[in-house]
């Protein structure tokens, strides 16, 4: 198993990125300004894009009963939210855990 940085052709991994953010034009907003890493174990198992926009580790996600508790268990705390983010920026409703995602919730953890 190894983690490697991806510097070229980041879109080759779009299918995995779309599992976390299901609209491609939204992925395009951060893909090129971030550093991409992939976890490989025979094939690609996971990936992430890290941006250097903040002095703390910050995660933006939907207000989901599945996702928020995971980040809170990892030491993140809620910092703010953007009302109607998902309804204003996506061309279709997004549901997670039976709940429609409306607001973007930001959670932070000090580095």
Secondary structure, 3 states (H helix, E strand, C coil): CEEEEECCCHHHHHHHHHHHCCCHHHHHHHHCCCEEEEEECCCEEEEEEECCCCCCEEEEEECCCCCHHHHHHCCCEEEEEECCHHHHHCCCCCEECCEECCCEEEEEECC
